[in-house]
Amino acid sequence: MKLADSAAEISSGLLDITREGGPGNFLVVSAGDIYVQFAGSPGNSQVVCESISNEYLPKKLKITAESIDHLKSFGFTLGGAEIVNFSRTFEILREEQAQEVAKLAMRILREVYGLKKTTEVQIEVSLE
């Protein structure tokens, strides 16, 4: 699926990980080594989003300081105990919120990581 066409599937996946499955649900939107992933569980409107950091990207895909600042402008922070990625928590109670977060994920992949709208992305939803 092309990145430009992925909003509905991402939004649907976000709703699924907060309404179905178990405590280890996740959604990953990826293109090769680049990804944005979400973790959630039913009954909890809080969804944690992680965006890959330079620590895990190959040299040719590393993002610039300007791109990092852009990601931070979306409310992401860098850090974590074991995995040092950018992260932010979103609240998803309604379909409109899921749609907004889906659009933001697409913007991050385009504006921060430089993916084109025509880039093929994989969307994986895993419900425990």
Backbone as XML, in Angstrom:
<?xml version="1.0"?>
<chain id="A" units="angstrom">
  <residue number="1" name="MET">
    <atom name="N" x="0.843" y="-1.177" z="0.000"/>
    <atom name="CA" x="0.000" y="0.000" z="0.000"/>
    <atom name="C" x="0.889" y="1.241" z="0.000"/>
  </residue>
  <residue number="2" name="LYS">
    <atom name="N" x="0.476" y="2.234" z="-0.749"/>
    <atom name="CA" x="1.246" y="3.482" z="-0.807"/>
    <atom name="C" x="0.968" y="4.319" z="0.449"/>
  </residue>
  <residue number="3" name="LEU">
    <atom name="N" x="1.982" y="5.047" z="0.888"/>
    <atom name="CA" x="1.850" y="5.883" z="2.085"/>
    <atom name="C" x="0.649" y="6.817" z="1.961"/>
  </residue>
  <residue number="4" name="ALA">
    <atom name="N" x="0.463" y="7.405" z="0.784"/>
    <atom name="CA" x="-0.630" y="8.365" z="0.591"/>
    <atom name="C" x="-1.999" y="7.735" z="0.808"/>
  </residue>
  <residue number="5" name="ASP">
    <atom name="N" x="-2.103" y="6.422" z="0.666"/>
    <atom name="CA" x="-3.388" y="5.729" z="0.778"/>
    <atom name="C" x="-3.571" y="5.000" z="2.105"/>
  </residue>
  <residue number="6" name="SER">
    <atom name="N" x="-2.698" y="5.248" z="3.073"/>
    <atom name="CA" x="-2.674" y="4.416" z="4.280"/>
    <atom name="C" x="-3.447" y="4.968" z="5.476"/>
  </residue>
  <residue number="7" name="ALA">
    <atom name="N" x="-3.981" y="6.172" z="5.405"/>
    <atom name="CA" x="-4.616" y="6.798" z="6.578"/>
    <atom name="C" x="-5.741" y="5.955" z="7.172"/>
  </residue>
  <residue number="8" name="ALA">
    <atom name="N" x="-6.635" y="5.453" z="6.333"/>
    <atom name="CA" x="-7.788" y="4.706" z="6.856"/>
    <atom name="C" x="-7.344" y="3.416" z="7.539"/>
  </residue>
  <residue number="9" name="GLU">
    <atom name="N" x="-6.365" y="2.741" z="6.959"/>
    <atom name="CA" x="-5.909" y="1.483" z="7.556"/>
    <atom name="C" x="-5.174" y="1.731" z="8.876"/>
  </residue>
  <residue number="10" name="ILE">
    <atom name="N" x="-4.381" y="2.797" z="8.944"/>
    <atom name="CA" x="-3.693" y="3.144" z="10.193"/>
    <atom name="C" x="-4.730" y="3.499" z="11.263"/>
  </residue>
  <residue number="11" name="SER">
    <atom name="N" x="-5.695" y="4.329" z="10.900"/>
    <atom name="CA" x="-6.739" y="4.742" z="11.836"/>
    <atom name="C" x="-7.515" y="3.542" z="12.361"/>
  </residue>
  <residue number="12" name="SER">
    <atom name="N" x="-7.891" y="2.651" z="11.474"/>
    <atom name="CA" x="-8.612" y="1.442" z="11.860"/>
    <atom name="C" x="-7.775" y="0.584" z="12.811"/>
  </residue>
  <residue number="13" name="GLY">
    <atom name="N" x="-6.490" y="0.449" z="12.519"/>
    <atom name="CA" x="-5.589" y="-0.316" z="13.377"/>
    <atom name="C" x="-5.460" y="0.287" z="14.762"/>
  </residue>
  <residue number="14" name="LEU">
    <atom name="N" x="-5.410" y="1.623" z="14.820"/>
    <atom name="CA" x="-5.327" y="2.294" z="16.116"/>
    <atom name="C" x="-6.569" y="2.000" z="16.964"/>
  </residue>
  <residue number="15" name="LEU">
    <atom name="N" x="-7.718" y="2.035" z="16.329"/>
    <atom name="CA" x="-8.949" y="1.701" z="17.062"/>
    <atom name="C" x="-8.932" y="0.243" z="17.503"/>
  </residue>
  <residue number="16" name="ASP">
    <atom name="N" x="-8.462" y="-0.643" z="16.637"/>
    <atom name="CA" x="-8.406" y="-2.070" z="16.980"/>
    <atom name="C" x="-7.532" y="-2.331" z="18.201"/>
  </residue>
  <residue number="17" name="ILE">
    <atom name="N" x="-6.349" y="-1.681" z="18.282"/>
    <atom name="CA" x="-5.441" y="-1.984" z="19.400"/>
    <atom name="C" x="-5.938" y="-1.428" z="20.730"/>
  </residue>
  <residue number="18" name="THR">
    <atom name="N" x="-6.934" y="-0.525" z="20.683"/>
    <atom name="CA" x="-7.502" y="-0.021" z="21.940"/>
    <atom name="C" x="-8.829" y="-0.676" z="22.282"/>
  </residue>
  <residue number="19" name="ARG">
    <atom name="N" x="-9.330" y="-1.533" z="21.388"/>
    <atom name="CA" x="-10.665" y="-2.107" z="21.610"/>
    <atom name="C" x="-10.691" y="-3.627" z="21.578"/>
  </residue>
  <residue number="20" name="GLU">
    <atom name="N" x="-9.696" y="-4.256" z="21.008"/>
    <atom name="CA" x="-9.706" y="-5.712" z="20.847"/>
    <atom name="C" x="-8.409" y="-6.293" z="21.396"/>
  </residue>
  <residue number="21" name="GLY">
    <atom name="N" x="-8.297" y="-7.621" z="21.349"/>
    <atom name="CA" x="-7.050" y="-8.274" z="21.730"/>
    <atom name="C" x="-6.758" y="-8.205" z="23.212"/>
  </residue>
  <residue number="22" name="GLY">
    <atom name="N" x="-5.463" y="-8.064" z="23.526"/>
    <atom name="CA" x="-5.025" y="-8.063" z="24.915"/>
    <atom name="C" x="-4.026" y="-6.968" z="25.204"/>
  </residue>
  <residue number="23" name="PRO">
    <atom name="N" x="-3.252" y="-7.119" z="26.288"/>
    <atom name="CA" x="-2.377" y="-6.045" z="26.749"/>
    <atom name="C" x="-1.137" y="-5.801" z="25.887"/>
  </residue>
  <residue number="24" name="GLY">
    <atom name="N" x="-0.822" y="-6.705" z="24.960"/>
    <atom name="CA" x="0.386" y="-6.532" z="24.151"/>
    <atom name="C" x="0.105" y="-6.188" z="22.701"/>
  </residue>
  <residue number="25" name="ASN">
    <atom name="N" x="-0.976" y="-5.461" z="22.434"/>
    <atom name="CA" x="-1.331" y="-5.100" z="21.060"/>
    <atom name="C" x="-0.349" y="-4.086" z="20.493"/>
  </residue>
  <residue number="26" name="PHE">
    <atom name="N" x="-0.095" y="-4.206" z="19.194"/>
    <atom name="CA" x="0.700" y="-3.166" z="18.554"/>
    <atom name="C" x="0.329" y="-3.015" z="17.089"/>
  </residue>
  <residue number="27" name="LEU">
    <atom name="N" x="0.706" y="-1.854" z="16.567"/>
    <atom name="CA" x="0.513" y="-1.494" z="15.166"/>
    <atom name="C" x="1.834" y="-0.920" z="14.687"/>
  </residue>
  <residue number="28" name="VAL">
    <atom name="N" x="2.342" y="-1.416" z="13.568"/>
    <atom name="CA" x="3.596" y="-0.916" z="13.013"/>
    <atom name="C" x="3.346" y="-0.459" z="11.581"/>
  </residue>
  <residue number="29" name="VAL">
    <atom name="N" x="3.786" y="0.755" z="11.280"/>
    <atom name="CA" x="3.763" y="1.264" z="9.910"/>
    <atom name="C" x="5.222" y="1.406" z="9.511"/>
  </residue>
  <residue number="30" name="SER">
    <atom name="N" x="5.638" y="0.659" z="8.466"/>
    <atom name="CA" x="7.060" y="0.653" z="8.130"/>
    <atom name="C" x="7.298" y="0.691" z="6.633"/>
  </residue>
  <residue number="31" name="ALA">
    <atom name="N" x="8.488" y="1.159" z="6.313"/>
    <atom name="CA" x="9.017" y="1.118" z="4.946"/>
    <atom name="C" x="10.495" y="0.784" z="5.110"/>
  </residue>
  <residue number="32" name="GLY">
    <atom name="N" x="10.838" y="-0.468" z="4.910"/>
    <atom name="CA" x="12.223" y="-0.890" z="5.140"/>
    <atom name="C" x="12.585" y="-0.735" z="6.605"/>
  </residue>
  <residue number="33" name="ASP">
    <atom name="N" x="13.692" y="-0.038" z="6.869"/>
    <atom name="CA" x="14.177" y="0.158" z="8.240"/>
    <atom name="C" x="13.435" y="1.255" z="8.996"/>
  </residue>
  <residue number="34" name="ILE">
    <atom name="N" x="12.661" y="2.051" z="8.300"/>
    <atom name="CA" x="11.978" y="3.196" z="8.917"/>
    <atom name="C" x="10.605" y="2.757" z="9.410"/>
  </residue>
  <residue number="35" name="TYR">
    <atom name="N" x="10.273" y="3.138" z="10.651"/>
    <atom name="CA" x="8.957" y="2.769" z="11.170"/>
    <atom name="C" x="8.451" y="3.748" z="12.222"/>
  </residue>
  <residue number="36" name="VAL">
    <atom name="N" x="7.143" y="3.733" z="12.356"/>
    <atom name="CA" x="6.435" y="4.364" z="13.462"/>
    <atom name="C" x="5.551" y="3.246" z="14.011"/>
  </residue>
  <residue number="37" name="GLN">
    <atom name="N" x="5.592" y="3.037" z="15.322"/>
    <atom name="CA" x="4.798" y="1.950" z="15.896"/>
    <atom name="C" x="3.995" y="2.440" z="17.086"/>
  </residue>
  <residue number="38" name="PHE">
    <atom name="N" x="2.899" y="1.738" z="17.335"/>
    <atom name="CA" x="1.982" y="2.092" z="18.407"/>
    <atom name="C" x="1.721" y="0.864" z="19.260"/>
  </residue>
  <residue number="39" name="ALA">
    <atom name="N" x="1.611" y="1.068" z="20.568"/>
    <atom name="CA" x="1.267" y="-0.017" z="21.492"/>
    <atom name="C" x="0.019" y="0.406" z="22.264"/>
  </residue>
  <residue number="40" name="GLY">
    <atom name="N" x="-0.905" y="-0.537" z="22.411"/>
    <atom name="CA" x="-2.133" y="-0.233" z="23.131"/>
    <atom name="C" x="-2.772" y="-1.487" z="23.676"/>
  </residue>
  <residue number="41" name="SER">
    <atom name="N" x="-3.820" y="-1.294" z="24.450"/>
    <atom name="CA" x="-4.558" y="-2.432" z="24.995"/>
    <atom name="C" x="-6.024" y="-2.040" z="25.150"/>
  </residue>
  <residue number="42" name="PRO">
    <atom name="N" x="-6.918" y="-3.033" z="25.071"/>
    <atom name="CA" x="-8.339" y="-2.733" z="25.183"/>
    <atom name="C" x="-8.690" y="-2.153" z="26.551"/>
  </residue>
  <residue number="43" name="GLY">
    <atom name="N" x="-9.602" y="-1.197" z="26.531"/>
    <atom name="CA" x="-10.017" y="-0.567" z="27.773"/>
    <atom name="C" x="-9.106" y="0.565" z="28.207"/>
  </residue>
  <residue number="44" name="ASN">
    <atom name="N" x="-8.037" y="0.816" z="27.465"/>
    <atom name="CA" x="-7.112" y="1.895" z="27.785"/>
    <atom name="C" x="-7.024" y="2.813" z="26.580"/>
  </residue>
  <residue number="45" name="SER">
    <atom name="N" x="-7.419" y="4.057" z="26.750"/>
    <atom name="CA" x="-7.417" y="4.999" z="25.626"/>
    <atom name="C" x="-6.024" y="5.552" z="25.324"/>
  </residue>
  <residue number="46" name="GLN">
    <atom name="N" x="-5.052" y="5.244" z="26.181"/>
    <atom name="CA" x="-3.685" y="5.728" z="25.971"/>
    <atom name="C" x="-2.947" y="4.798" z="25.010"/>
  </residue>
  <residue number="47" name="VAL">
    <atom name="N" x="-2.391" y="5.376" z="23.958"/>
    <atom name="CA" x="-1.602" y="4.632" z="22.985"/>
    <atom name="C" x="-0.214" y="5.251" z="22.958"/>
  </residue>
  <residue number="48" name="VAL">
    <atom name="N" x="0.805" y="4.417" z="23.136"/>
    <atom name="CA" x="2.181" y="4.898" z="23.095"/>
    <atom name="C" x="2.692" y="4.747" z="21.673"/>
  </residue>
  <residue number="49" name="CYS">
    <atom name="N" x="3.226" y="5.831" z="21.146"/>
    <atom name="CA" x="3.781" y="5.826" z="19.801"/>
    <atom name="C" x="5.294" y="5.950" z="19.890"/>
  </residue>
  <residue number="50" name="GLU">
    <atom name="N" x="5.997" y="5.105" z="19.139"/>
    <atom name="CA" x="7.454" y="5.200" z="19.038"/>
    <atom name="C" x="7.830" y="5.450" z="17.592"/>
  </residue>
  <residue number="51" name="SER">
    <atom name="N" x="8.803" y="6.315" z="17.421"/>
    <atom name="CA" x="9.325" y="6.641" z="16.103"/>
    <atom name="C" x="10.826" y="6.353" z="16.151"/>
  </residue>
  <residue number="52" name="ILE">
    <atom name="N" x="11.318" y="5.622" z="15.174"/>
    <atom name="CA" x="12.706" y="5.141" z="15.210"/>
    <atom name="C" x="13.712" y="6.288" z="15.287"/>
  </residue>
  <residue number="53" name="SER">
    <atom name="N" x="14.740" y="6.078" z="16.106"/>
    <atom name="CA" x="15.793" y="7.089" z="16.258"/>
    <atom name="C" x="17.021" y="6.689" z="15.442"/>
  </residue>
  <residue number="54" name="ASN">
    <atom name="N" x="17.950" y="7.623" z="15.343"/>
    <atom name="CA" x="19.176" y="7.373" z="14.577"/>
    <atom name="C" x="19.974" y="6.191" z="15.120"/>
  </residue>
  <residue number="55" name="GLU">
    <atom name="N" x="19.800" y="5.883" z="16.398"/>
    <atom name="CA" x="20.537" y="4.776" z="16.997"/>
    <atom name="C" x="20.281" y="3.456" z="16.267"/>
  </residue>
  <residue number="56" name="TYR">
    <atom name="N" x="19.093" y="3.326" z="15.690"/>
    <atom name="CA" x="18.709" y="2.073" z="15.036"/>
    <atom name="C" x="18.639" y="2.164" z="13.513"/>
  </residue>
  <residue number="57" name="LEU">
    <atom name="N" x="18.931" y="3.343" z="12.978"/>
    <atom name="CA" x="18.881" y="3.514" z="11.523"/>
    <atom name="C" x="20.256" y="3.318" z="10.898"/>
  </residue>
  <residue number="58" name="PRO">
    <atom name="N" x="20.304" y="2.701" z="9.699"/>
    <atom name="CA" x="21.585" y="2.622" z="8.998"/>
    <atom name="C" x="22.067" y="4.028" z="8.636"/>
  </residue>
  <residue number="59" name="LYS">
    <atom name="N" x="23.359" y="4.161" z="8.467"/>
    <atom name="CA" x="23.977" y="5.465" z="8.236"/>
    <atom name="C" x="23.278" y="6.263" z="7.133"/>
  </residue>
  <residue number="60" name="LYS">
    <atom name="N" x="22.942" y="5.614" z="6.035"/>
    <atom name="CA" x="22.353" y="6.330" z="4.890"/>
    <atom name="C" x="20.937" y="6.847" z="5.164"/>
  </residue>
  <residue number="61" name="LEU">
    <atom name="N" x="20.298" y="6.353" z="6.230"/>
    <atom name="CA" x="18.928" y="6.770" z="6.545"/>
    <atom name="C" x="18.833" y="7.680" z="7.767"/>
  </residue>
  <residue number="62" name="LYS">
    <atom name="N" x="19.959" y="7.971" z="8.404"/>
    <atom name="CA" x="19.933" y="8.790" z="9.618"/>
    <atom name="C" x="19.283" y="10.140" z="9.333"/>
  </residue>
  <residue number="63" name="ILE">
    <atom name="N" x="18.520" y="10.619" z="10.301"/>
    <atom name="CA" x="17.825" y="11.896" z="10.116"/>
    <atom name="C" x="18.673" y="13.042" z="10.664"/>
  </residue>
  <residue number="64" name="THR">
    <atom name="N" x="18.451" y="14.225" z="10.110"/>
    <atom name="CA" x="19.223" y="15.404" z="10.476"/>
    <atom name="C" x="18.736" y="16.001" z="11.793"/>
  </residue>
  <residue number="65" name="ALA">
    <atom name="N" x="19.546" y="16.881" z="12.341"/>
    <atom name="CA" x="19.150" y="17.588" z="13.567"/>
    <atom name="C" x="17.869" y="18.380" z="13.324"/>
  </residue>
  <residue number="66" name="GLU">
    <atom name="N" x="17.727" y="18.932" z="12.126"/>
    <atom name="CA" x="16.516" y="19.681" z="11.774"/>
    <atom name="C" x="15.289" y="18.761" z="11.791"/>
  </residue>
  <residue number="67" name="SER">
    <atom name="N" x="15.451" y="17.550" z="11.270"/>
    <atom name="CA" x="14.344" y="16.582" z="11.275"/>
    <atom name="C" x="14.000" y="16.153" z="12.697"/>
  </residue>
  <residue number="68" name="ILE">
    <atom name="N" x="15.017" y="16.000" z="13.533"/>
    <atom name="CA" x="14.778" y="15.654" z="14.935"/>
    <atom name="C" x="13.994" y="16.768" z="15.618"/>
  </residue>
  <residue number="69" name="ASP">
    <atom name="N" x="14.376" y="18.019" z="15.358"/>
    <atom name="CA" x="13.637" y="19.149" z="15.925"/>
    <atom name="C" x="12.188" y="19.156" z="15.436"/>
  </residue>
  <residue number="70" name="HIS">
    <atom name="N" x="11.988" y="18.800" z="14.164"/>
    <atom name="CA" x="10.640" y="18.754" z="13.597"/>
    <atom name="C" x="9.807" y="17.689" z="14.321"/>
  </residue>
  <residue number="71" name="LEU">
    <atom name="N" x="10.404" y="16.540" z="14.561"/>
    <atom name="CA" x="9.712" y="15.468" z="15.285"/>
    <atom name="C" x="9.375" y="15.921" z="16.707"/>
  </residue>
  <residue number="72" name="LYS">
    <atom name="N" x="10.308" y="16.609" z="17.344"/>
    <atom name="CA" x="10.053" y="17.119" z="18.693"/>
    <atom name="C" x="8.931" y="18.155" z="18.684"/>
  </residue>
  <residue number="73" name="SER">
    <atom name="N" x="8.788" y="18.898" z="17.575"/>
    <atom name="CA" x="7.708" y="19.890" z="17.481"/>
    <atom name="C" x="6.332" y="19.210" z="17.468"/>
  </residue>
  <residue number="74" name="PHE">
    <atom name="N" x="6.301" y="17.916" z="17.137"/>
    <atom name="CA" x="5.058" y="17.141" z="17.183"/>
    <atom name="C" x="4.807" y="16.581" z="18.583"/>
  </residue>
  <residue number="75" name="GLY">
    <atom name="N" x="5.671" y="16.915" z="19.542"/>
    <atom name="CA" x="5.481" y="16.484" z="20.919"/>
    <atom name="C" x="6.241" y="15.231" z="21.313"/>
  </residue>
  <residue number="76" name="PHE">
    <atom name="N" x="7.150" y="14.771" z="20.456"/>
    <atom name="CA" x="7.923" y="13.561" z="20.756"/>
    <atom name="C" x="9.161" y="13.910" z="21.567"/>
  </residue>
  <residue number="77" name="THR">
    <atom name="N" x="9.561" y="12.977" z="22.430"/>
    <atom name="CA" x="10.796" y="13.124" z="23.189"/>
    <atom name="C" x="11.659" y="11.902" z="22.919"/>
  </residue>
  <residue number="78" name="LEU">
    <atom name="N" x="12.965" y="12.082" z="23.086"/>
    <atom name="CA" x="13.896" y="10.984" z="22.872"/>
    <atom name="C" x="14.251" y="10.390" z="24.220"/>
  </residue>
  <residue number="79" name="GLY">
    <atom name="N" x="14.236" y="9.068" z="24.292"/>
    <atom name="CA" x="14.647" y="8.437" z="25.539"/>
    <atom name="C" x="13.894" y="7.161" z="25.800"/>
  </residue>
  <residue number="80" name="GLY">
    <atom name="N" x="14.340" y="6.494" z="26.819"/>
    <atom name="CA" x="13.728" y="5.241" z="27.197"/>
    <atom name="C" x="14.745" y="4.391" z="27.923"/>
  </residue>
  <residue number="81" name="ALA">
    <atom name="N" x="14.272" y="3.404" z="28.635"/>
    <atom name="CA" x="15.164" y="2.556" z="29.425"/>
    <atom name="C" x="16.005" y="1.650" z="28.538"/>
  </residue>
  <residue number="82" name="GLU">
    <atom name="N" x="15.355" y="0.762" z="27.799"/>
    <atom name="CA" x="16.102" y="-0.204" z="27.004"/>
    <atom name="C" x="16.184" y="0.202" z="25.538"/>
  </residue>
  <residue number="83" name="ILE">
    <atom name="N" x="15.112" y="0.764" z="25.033"/>
    <atom name="CA" x="15.082" y="1.152" z="23.624"/>
    <atom name="C" x="15.029" y="2.669" z="23.551"/>
  </residue>
  <residue number="84" name="VAL">
    <atom name="N" x="16.016" y="3.252" z="22.897"/>
    <atom name="CA" x="16.107" y="4.702" z="22.827"/>
    <atom name="C" x="15.505" y="5.178" z="21.505"/>
  </residue>
  <residue number="85" name="ASN">
    <atom name="N" x="14.195" y="5.301" z="21.475"/>
    <atom name="CA" x="13.480" y="5.844" z="20.334"/>
    <atom name="C" x="12.779" y="7.116" z="20.765"/>
  </residue>
  <residue number="86" name="PHE">
    <atom name="N" x="12.193" y="7.809" z="19.807"/>
    <atom name="CA" x="11.341" y="8.945" z="20.116"/>
    <atom name="C" x="9.984" y="8.388" z="20.511"/>
  </residue>
  <residue number="87" name="SER">
    <atom name="N" x="9.340" y="9.018" z="21.475"/>
    <atom name="CA" x="8.032" y="8.512" z="21.871"/>
    <atom name="C" x="7.100" y="9.633" z="22.298"/>
  </residue>
  <residue number="88" name="ARG">
    <atom name="N" x="5.827" y="9.302" z="22.228"/>
    <atom name="CA" x="4.774" y="10.215" z="22.656"/>
    <atom name="C" x="3.540" y="9.369" z="22.924"/>
  </residue>
  <residue number="89" name="THR">
    <atom name="N" x="2.757" y="9.771" z="23.900"/>
    <atom name="CA" x="1.509" y="9.080" z="24.210"/>
    <atom name="C" x="0.346" y="9.892" z="23.657"/>
  </residue>
  <residue number="90" name="PHE">
    <atom name="N" x="-0.587" y="9.187" z="23.022"/>
    <atom name="CA" x="-1.797" y="9.810" z="22.491"/>
    <atom name="C" x="-3.001" y="9.207" z="23.184"/>
  </residue>
  <residue number="91" name="GLU">
    <atom name="N" x="-4.068" y="9.985" z="23.261"/>
    <atom name="CA" x="-5.322" y="9.453" z="23.767"/>
    <atom name="C" x="-6.248" y="9.237" z="22.578"/>
  </residue>
  <residue number="92" name="ILE">
    <atom name="N" x="-6.785" y="8.024" z="22.477"/>
    <atom name="CA" x="-7.686" y="7.699" z="21.375"/>
    <atom name="C" x="-8.975" y="7.144" z="21.959"/>
  </residue>
  <residue number="93" name="LEU">
    <atom name="N" x="-9.954" y="8.024" z="22.055"/>
    <atom name="CA" x="-11.281" y="7.642" z="22.536"/>
    <atom name="C" x="-12.283" y="7.546" z="21.392"/>
  </residue>
  <residue number="94" name="ARG">
    <atom name="N" x="-12.078" y="8.388" z="20.374"/>
    <atom name="CA" x="-13.026" y="8.472" z="19.273"/>
    <atom name="C" x="-12.334" y="8.254" z="17.935"/>
  </residue>
  <residue number="95" name="GLU">
    <atom name="N" x="-13.132" y="7.934" z="16.941"/>
    <atom name="CA" x="-12.619" y="7.699" z="15.594"/>
    <atom name="C" x="-11.853" y="8.911" z="15.064"/>
  </residue>
  <residue number="96" name="GLU">
    <atom name="N" x="-12.344" y="10.111" z="15.384"/>
    <atom name="CA" x="-11.684" y="11.331" z="14.902"/>
    <atom name="C" x="-10.260" y="11.436" z="15.449"/>
  </residue>
  <residue number="97" name="GLN">
    <atom name="N" x="-10.073" y="11.035" z="16.702"/>
    <atom name="CA" x="-8.728" y="11.074" z="17.286"/>
    <atom name="C" x="-7.818" y="10.077" z="16.575"/>
  </residue>
  <residue number="98" name="ALA">
    <atom name="N" x="-8.325" y="8.900" z="16.278"/>
    <atom name="CA" x="-7.538" y="7.896" z="15.558"/>
    <atom name="C" x="-7.155" y="8.421" z="14.178"/>
  </residue>
  <residue number="99" name="GLN">
    <atom name="N" x="-8.068" y="9.107" z="13.522"/>
    <atom name="CA" x="-7.782" y="9.675" z="12.201"/>
    <atom name="C" x="-6.692" y="10.737" z="12.278"/>
  </residue>
  <residue number="100" name="GLU">
    <atom name="N" x="-6.748" y="11.581" z="13.311"/>
    <atom name="CA" x="-5.733" y="12.623" z="13.476"/>
    <atom name="C" x="-4.354" y="12.009" z="13.727"/>
  </residue>
  <residue number="101" name="VAL">
    <atom name="N" x="-4.286" y="10.993" z="14.582"/>
    <atom name="CA" x="-3.013" y="10.341" z="14.882"/>
    <atom name="C" x="-2.487" y="9.626" z="13.628"/>
  </residue>
  <residue number="102" name="ALA">
    <atom name="N" x="-3.379" y="9.028" z="12.853"/>
    <atom name="CA" x="-2.973" y="8.368" z="11.604"/>
    <atom name="C" x="-2.359" y="9.388" z="10.642"/>
  </residue>
  <residue number="103" name="LYS">
    <atom name="N" x="-2.997" y="10.552" z="10.521"/>
    <atom name="CA" x="-2.464" y="11.600" z="9.642"/>
    <atom name="C" x="-1.104" y="12.074" z="10.146"/>
  </residue>
  <residue number="104" name="LEU">
    <atom name="N" x="-0.953" y="12.192" z="11.458"/>
    <atom name="CA" x="0.328" y="12.613" z="12.022"/>
    <atom name="C" x="1.408" y="11.572" z="11.727"/>
  </residue>
  <residue number="105" name="ALA">
    <atom name="N" x="1.080" y="10.297" z="11.851"/>
    <atom name="CA" x="2.050" y="9.241" z="11.546"/>
    <atom name="C" x="2.514" y="9.355" z="10.099"/>
  </residue>
  <residue number="106" name="MET">
    <atom name="N" x="1.596" y="9.632" z="9.195"/>
    <atom name="CA" x="1.944" y="9.796" z="7.788"/>
    <atom name="C" x="2.833" y="11.021" z="7.590"/>
  </residue>
  <residue number="107" name="ARG">
    <atom name="N" x="2.509" y="12.109" z="8.283"/>
    <atom name="CA" x="3.338" y="13.324" z="8.186"/>
    <atom name="C" x="4.747" y="13.056" z="8.694"/>
  </residue>
  <residue number="108" name="ILE">
    <atom name="N" x="4.865" y="12.319" z="9.796"/>
    <atom name="CA" x="6.187" y="12.005" z="10.348"/>
    <atom name="C" x="6.995" y="11.219" z="9.321"/>
  </residue>
  <residue number="109" name="LEU">
    <atom name="N" x="6.381" y="10.205" z="8.724"/>
    <atom name="CA" x="7.104" y="9.395" z="7.744"/>
    <atom name="C" x="7.534" y="10.237" z="6.543"/>
  </residue>
  <residue number="110" name="ARG">
    <atom name="N" x="6.701" y="11.185" z="6.143"/>
    <atom name="CA" x="7.050" y="12.049" z="5.010"/>
    <atom name="C" x="8.034" y="13.154" z="5.403"/>
  </residue>
  <residue number="111" name="GLU">
    <atom name="N" x="7.677" y="13.922" z="6.430"/>
    <atom name="CA" x="8.410" y="15.144" z="6.748"/>
    <atom name="C" x="9.688" y="14.908" z="7.546"/>
  </residue>
  <residue number="112" name="VAL">
    <atom name="N" x="9.714" y="13.886" z="8.380"/>
    <atom name="CA" x="10.896" y="13.621" z="9.208"/>
    <atom name="C" x="11.833" y="12.637" z="8.520"/>
  </residue>
  <residue number="113" name="TYR">
    <atom name="N" x="11.265" y="11.555" z="7.978"/>
    <atom name="CA" x="12.100" y="10.492" z="7.394"/>
    <atom name="C" x="12.227" y="10.583" z="5.878"/>
  </residue>
  <residue number="114" name="GLY">
    <atom name="N" x="11.507" y="11.514" z="5.271"/>
    <atom name="CA" x="11.681" y="11.766" z="3.842"/>
    <atom name="C" x="11.022" y="10.773" z="2.904"/>
  </residue>
  <residue number="115" name="LEU">
    <atom name="N" x="10.065" y="9.990" z="3.387"/>
    <atom name="CA" x="9.375" y="9.069" z="2.494"/>
    <atom name="C" x="8.474" y="9.859" z="1.545"/>
  </residue>
  <residue number="116" name="LYS">
    <atom name="N" x="8.329" y="9.353" z="0.352"/>
    <atom name="CA" x="7.434" y="9.976" z="-0.616"/>
    <atom name="C" x="6.025" y="9.421" z="-0.439"/>
  </residue>
  <residue number="117" name="LYS">
    <atom name="N" x="5.034" y="10.166" z="-0.922"/>
    <atom name="CA" x="3.649" y="9.706" z="-0.830"/>
    <atom name="C" x="3.453" y="8.377" z="-1.549"/>
  </residue>
  <residue number="118" name="THR">
    <atom name="N" x="4.296" y="8.122" z="-2.543"/>
    <atom name="CA" x="4.164" y="6.895" z="-3.344"/>
    <atom name="C" x="4.976" y="5.726" z="-2.777"/>
  </residue>
  <residue number="119" name="THR">
    <atom name="N" x="5.685" y="5.950" z="-1.659"/>
    <atom name="CA" x="6.466" y="4.880" z="-1.035"/>
    <atom name="C" x="5.531" y="3.771" z="-0.552"/>
  </residue>
  <residue number="120" name="GLU">
    <atom name="N" x="5.913" y="2.529" z="-0.829"/>
    <atom name="CA" x="5.143" y="1.388" z="-0.337"/>
    <atom name="C" x="5.411" y="1.215" z="1.159"/>
  </residue>
  <residue number="121" name="VAL">
    <atom name="N" x="4.348" y="1.122" z="1.934"/>
    <atom name="CA" x="4.482" y="0.899" z="3.376"/>
    <atom name="C" x="3.756" y="-0.385" z="3.759"/>
  </residue>
  <residue number="122" name="GLN">
    <atom name="N" x="4.242" y="-0.992" z="4.820"/>
    <atom name="CA" x="3.596" y="-2.171" z="5.373"/>
    <atom name="C" x="2.905" y="-1.738" z="6.666"/>
  </residue>
  <residue number="123" name="ILE">
    <atom name="N" x="1.702" y="-2.221" z="6.859"/>
    <atom name="CA" x="0.957" y="-1.918" z="8.078"/>
    <atom name="C" x="0.627" y="-3.249" z="8.733"/>
  </residue>
  <residue number="124" name="GLU">
    <atom name="N" x="1.185" y="-3.441" z="9.926"/>
    <atom name="CA" x="1.002" y="-4.702" z="10.647"/>
    <atom name="C" x="0.272" y="-4.414" z="11.959"/>
  </residue>
  <residue number="125" name="VAL">
    <atom name="N" x="-0.836" y="-5.087" z="12.154"/>
    <atom name="CA" x="-1.583" y="-4.999" z="13.406"/>
    <atom name="C" x="-1.484" y="-6.345" z="14.092"/>
  </residue>
  <residue number="126" name="SER">
    <atom name="N" x="-1.053" y="-6.341" z="15.345"/>
    <atom name="CA" x="-0.959" y="-7.573" z="16.105"/>
    <atom name="C" x="-1.796" y="-7.437" z="17.371"/>
  </residue>
  <residue number="127" name="LEU">
    <atom name="N" x="-2.813" y="-8.281" z="17.478"/>
    <atom name="CA" x="-3.689" y="-8.284" z="18.650"/>
    <atom name="C" x="-3.381" y="-9.513" z="19.473"/>
  </residue>
  <residue number="128" name="GLU">
    <atom name="N" x="-2.986" y="-9.320" z="20.717"/>
    <atom name="CA" x="-2.613" y="-10.436" z="21.610"/>
    <atom name="C" x="-3.840" y="-11.229" z="22.021"/>
  </residue>
</chain>
